[in-house]
Amino acid sequence: MSVLDQSPSAARTVSQRAVLAVSRFWAWAFLGLLILFFVVAVPLVSGGSVSFLTVRNSQNILVAITPILLLGLGQTFVIIGAGIDLSVGWVMSLCSVTSALAIRWAFNHGVPLFPSAVIGFTAAVATAGLVGFLNGVIIAKLKVPAFIVTLGSSFIVRGAALLMAENTTVIGLPPGIRAYGNEAVAYFIRGEGGGFYWLAPPEVSGELLRRMDRILPYPVVITAIVVGIAMFLLRKTQFGRHTYAIGGNLEAARRAGIPVDRRIIVLYMLSAITAGIAGFLSTLRFSAGSAVIGDPLLLSSIAAVIIGGVSLFGGAGTITGTVIGSLIIAVLTTGLVMLNVDAFWQFIVVGAVVIIAVLIDQSRDLIVGRVRQP
């Protein structure tokens, strides 16, 4: 039967399904168009002296999305479960401080460098897990709205971070710790006398050093591992299925025998722990613990989740979408900087993209409702 022979209702259904398909993949298309735009625009604005699509720039983008993506991963689970976590930015800051203090204490007491880093990681995860546990218990057991609980805990965590850091940056970490946060899996020296080097950086200086690019820095690799674990949890485990069920219909999930309270507690612990890992990696990268490092990243992480297609109403979303959303934000900000666009305009552009993403999300829900009508 041709399209002309279809009834009006059938034709509308086809068009609705087409629009629905577009809404599902708009983030991928937008990311591709964004990259294409900057590939063309950056050389034009710079007179050909700067290129957007380079190895160094691609690695800078990956490093830039690391903290946003880690905060967004836990936020993805929470929002799919129909919650929100406004404390992750300050949890990241607190864990940056606690990990720095733990590393400094361990190294000063004769612990070798790598075990000191492990102690710092443990301190960050334990601190974050405790905050997430308390958030989850209050939300699940006392039935206080997640917005209020996590907003209040963000102030508490902020105060704790500033107190522990004595309102300054925690310094005095062993010099070698910086290598864990800045070295990479591979190194590439462009041009004559260059080549690939694996695991250990080559002993070069001068012009060769300026032409050397780090490929897959260790924080990027660690983040990729965490992303893989998160994808497995959400897609392949009972915990992931329960998360979708809780976000889709809380009461139905209870009646189905899902331990809702325990799952909610775990969701907020997971959200805090990924933020704690981000704080630890920040300490390694800058060789210092900052009590304010995560403050500006909260809204960016939520924006990445929304742009990636996670429904604000819960029950829908993917880790892949959050990765794409994080890439969109990183590419946008990096490209606008290379075009010498003022920072204030960057906020405006990212905000506009978030609003568009929410409109698309709501349109998709409306289309799904119409398609399901008899």
C-alpha positions in Angstrom: 0.0 0.0 0.0 1.4 3.4 -1.0 1.6 6.4 1.3 -1.2 8.0 -0.7 -3.5 5.0 0.1 -2.9 5.3 3.9 -5.5 6.7 6.1 -4.8 10.1 7.7 -4.4 8.5 11.1 -1.8 6.0 9.7 0.0 8.8 8.0 0.1 10.8 11.2 1.5 7.8 13.0 4.3 7.4 10.5 5.2 11.1 10.8 5.1 10.9 14.6 7.4 7.9 14.6 9.8 9.7 12.2 9.9 12.7 14.5 10.4 10.4 17.5 13.3 8.7 15.8 14.9 12.2 15.1 14.4 13.2 18.7 16.3 10.1 19.9 19.4 10.9 17.8 19.4 14.6 17.8 22.3 14.8 20.2 24.5 12.8 17.9 23.6 14.9 14.9 24.1 18.1 16.9 27.5 17.0 18.0 28.6 16.2 14.5 27.3 19.5 13.2 29.0 21.3 16.0 32.4 19.7 15.2 31.9 20.5 11.5 31.1 24.1 12.3 34.2 24.6 14.4 36.4 22.8 11.9 35.4 25.4 9.3 35.1 28.5 11.5 38.2 28.3 13.7 40.7 28.4 10.7 38.6 31.2 9.1 38.7 33.4 12.2 42.4 32.7 13.0 43.5 33.2 9.4 44.5 29.5 9.1 47.0 29.7 12.0 44.8 27.5 14.3 43.0 24.3 13.6 40.2 22.8 15.6 40.6 19.2 14.6 44.1 18.3 16.0 45.4 15.6 18.3 46.2 18.0 21.0 42.8 19.7 21.0 41.0 16.4 21.0 42.9 15.3 24.1 42.2 18.7 25.7 38.5 18.2 25.1 38.7 14.7 26.7 40.5 16.0 29.8 37.9 18.9 30.0 34.9 16.5 30.1 36.4 14.2 32.7 35.0 15.9 35.8 31.7 16.9 34.1 31.2 13.3 32.9 32.0 11.8 36.3 29.6 14.1 38.1 27.0 13.4 35.3 27.4 9.6 35.6 26.0 9.4 39.1 23.5 12.1 38.3 22.2 10.0 35.4 21.3 7.1 37.8 19.7 9.5 40.2 17.6 11.3 37.6 16.5 8.1 35.9 15.3 7.1 39.4 13.2 10.3 39.4 15.6 12.1 41.8 18.1 14.9 41.8 21.5 15.4 43.5 22.5 19.0 44.0 25.4 18.1 46.3 27.8 16.5 43.8 29.8 19.6 43.1 30.7 20.2 46.7 31.2 16.5 47.3 33.8 16.6 44.6 35.5 19.6 46.4 35.4 17.8 49.8 36.9 14.7 48.3 39.6 16.7 46.6 40.5 18.0 50.0 40.3 14.7 51.9 42.3 12.9 49.3 45.0 15.5 49.3 45.2 15.5 53.1 45.4 11.6 53.1 48.1 11.5 50.4 50.2 14.2 52.2 49.8 12.4 55.6 50.7 9.0 54.2 53.7 10.2 52.2 55.0 12.2 55.2 54.8 9.1 57.3 57.0 7.0 55.0 54.4 5.4 52.8 55.7 5.1 49.1 54.1 7.2 46.4 51.7 4.7 44.8 50.3 3.3 48.1 49.9 7.0 49.2 47.8 7.6 46.1 45.7 4.5 46.9 45.1 5.8 50.4 44.0 9.1 48.9 41.6 7.3 46.6 40.2 5.3 49.5 39.7 8.5 51.6 37.9 10.2 48.7 35.6 7.2 48.0 34.8 6.7 51.7 34.0 10.3 52.3 31.8 10.5 49.2 30.1 7.2 50.1 29.3 8.5 53.6 27.7 11.7 52.2 25.7 9.7 49.6 24.5 7.2 52.3 23.2 10.0 54.5 21.5 11.7 51.6 19.9 8.4 50.5 18.7 7.4 54.0 17.0 10.8 54.6 15.4 10.7 51.2 14.3 7.0 51.3 13.5 6.5 55.0 12.3 10.0 56.1 10.6 10.8 52.8 12.1 14.3 52.5 12.2 15.5 48.9 15.6 14.9 47.2 15.9 18.6 46.1 15.7 19.8 49.8 18.0 17.1 51.2 20.8 17.5 48.6 20.5 21.3 48.6 21.0 21.3 52.4 23.8 18.7 52.3 25.6 20.7 49.7 25.9 23.6 52.2 27.1 21.2 54.9 29.6 19.6 52.6 30.8 23.0 51.4 31.4 24.1 55.0 33.2 20.8 55.8 35.5 21.2 52.8 36.4 24.8 53.6 37.0 23.9 57.3 39.2 20.9 56.5 41.2 22.9 53.9 41.4 25.9 56.4 39.9 28.1 53.7 42.8 27.6 51.4 44.3 25.1 49.0 45.8 21.9 50.4 49.4 21.8 49.2 52.6 20.0 50.1 51.8 16.8 48.2 54.7 14.7 46.9 56.0 16.0 43.6 55.6 12.7 41.9 51.9 12.6 42.4 51.4 15.0 39.6 52.5 12.3 37.1 49.5 10.2 37.9 47.1 13.0 37.0 49.0 14.3 33.9 50.9 11.6 32.2 49.4 9.4 29.5 49.2 6.0 27.9 51.0 7.2 24.8 52.9 10.2 23.5 53.1 11.6 20.0 55.8 14.0 18.7 54.7 15.6 15.4 57.1 16.4 12.6 60.7 15.5 12.0 62.4 13.5 14.7 59.1 12.5 16.3 57.0 9.4 16.6 54.9 7.4 19.1 56.1 6.5 22.6 54.2 4.2 24.9 53.6 4.5 28.7 56.7 6.5 29.5 57.3 10.1 28.2 60.5 10.5 26.1 63.4 12.5 27.4 63.0 15.5 25.1 63.3 19.3 25.4 63.0 22.5 23.4 61.2 22.2 20.1 60.5 18.5 20.4 58.8 19.0 23.8 56.6 21.7 22.3 55.5 19.3 19.6 54.7 16.4 21.9 51.1 15.5 22.5 49.8 13.3 25.3 47.3 10.7 24.1 44.8 9.3 26.6 45.9 10.8 29.9 45.4 8.6 32.9 42.4 10.5 34.2 40.7 9.9 30.8 41.4 6.2 31.0 40.1 6.0 34.6 36.9 7.9 33.5 36.4 5.5 30.6 36.6 2.5 32.9 34.0 4.1 35.2 31.8 4.8 32.2 32.1 1.1 31.2 31.1 0.0 34.7 28.2 2.4 34.8 26.9 1.2 31.4 27.1 -2.4 32.6 25.2 -1.6 35.8 22.5 0.3 34.0 22.0 -2.0 31.1 22.9 -5.5 32.2 22.0 -5.8 35.9 19.0 -6.1 38.1 20.0 -2.9 39.8 19.7 -1.0 36.5 16.3 -2.5 35.7 15.1 -1.5 39.2 16.4 2.0 38.6 14.3 2.4 35.5 11.3 0.9 37.3 11.6 3.2 40.3 11.8 6.3 38.0 8.9 5.1 35.8 6.5 4.4 38.6 7.5 4.3 42.3 4.4 2.7 43.7 4.3 0.1 41.0 7.9 -0.7 41.8 7.1 -1.2 45.5 4.2 -3.5 44.6 6.4 -5.5 42.3 8.6 -6.3 45.3 11.6 -4.1 44.5 13.4 -2.9 47.6 12.9 0.7 46.7 14.4 2.3 49.8 17.6 0.3 49.5 17.9 1.1 45.8 17.4 4.8 46.4 20.2 4.8 49.1 22.5 3.0 46.6 21.6 5.5 43.9 22.7 8.5 46.0 25.8 6.7 47.2 26.7 5.9 43.6 26.2 9.6 42.7 28.4 10.8 45.5 31.2 8.2 44.8 31.5 9.2 41.1 31.9 12.8 42.3 34.5 11.6 44.8 36.5 10.0 42.0 36.3 13.3 40.2 37.7 15.1 43.3 40.5 12.5 43.6 41.5 12.9 39.9 41.5 16.7 40.4 43.9 16.4 43.3 46.2 14.2 41.1 46.0 16.6 38.2 46.8 19.8 40.1 48.9 18.3 42.9 46.7 20.1 45.4 43.3 19.8 47.1 40.8 22.5 46.3 37.8 23.2 48.4 35.9 24.9 45.6 37.0 22.9 42.5 33.6 21.3 42.0 31.4 24.3 42.6 31.1 25.5 38.9 30.7 22.0 37.6 27.3 21.0 39.1 25.1 22.8 36.6 27.4 21.6 33.7 27.0 18.0 34.8 23.2 18.4 35.0 23.2 20.1 31.6 25.2 17.2 30.1 22.6 14.7 31.5 19.7 16.6 30.1 21.3 17.2 26.7 22.0 13.5 26.6 18.3 12.7 26.7 17.8 11.6 30.3 14.2 12.4 31.2 13.7 14.9 34.0 10.6 12.9 35.0 12.6 9.7 35.5 12.4 6.3 33.9 14.3 7.0 30.7 17.9 7.7 29.8 21.3 6.1 29.0 24.9 6.5 30.0 25.8 6.9 26.3 23.6 10.0 26.2 25.3 11.5 29.1 28.7 10.9 27.4 27.4 12.7 24.3 26.0 15.5 26.4 29.3 16.0 28.1 31.1 16.0 24.7 28.7 18.6 23.4 29.4 21.0 26.3 33.2 20.4 26.1 33.2 21.0 22.3 31.0 24.0 22.6 33.1 25.7 25.3 36.4 24.8 23.6 35.3 25.9 20.2 33.9 29.2 21.5 37.2 29.9 23.3 39.1 29.2 20.1 36.8 31.7 18.3 37.6 34.3 21.0 34.0 34.4 22.1 33.5 36.1 25.5 32.9 33.7 28.4 29.5 35.2 29.2 28.3 34.2 25.7 29.4 30.7 26.4 27.0 30.5 29.3 24.2 31.8 27.1 24.9 29.3 24.4 25.1 26.3 26.8 21.9 27.5 28.5 20.1 27.7 25.2 21.2 24.2 24.3 19.8 22.9 27.6 16.4 24.5 27.0 16.3 23.0 23.5 17.1 19.6 25.0 14.3 19.9 27.6 11.8 20.9 24.8 12.9 18.0 22.7 12.5 15.7 25.8 9.0 17.0 26.4 8.1 16.7 22.7 9.3 13.1 22.7 7.1 12.3 25.7 4.1 13.9 24.0 4.8 12.0 20.7 5.1 8.7 22.5 1.8 9.3 24.2 0.1 10.0 20.9 1.7 7.0 19.2 0.4 4.7 21.9 -3.1 6.0 21.5 -5.4 3.5 19.6 
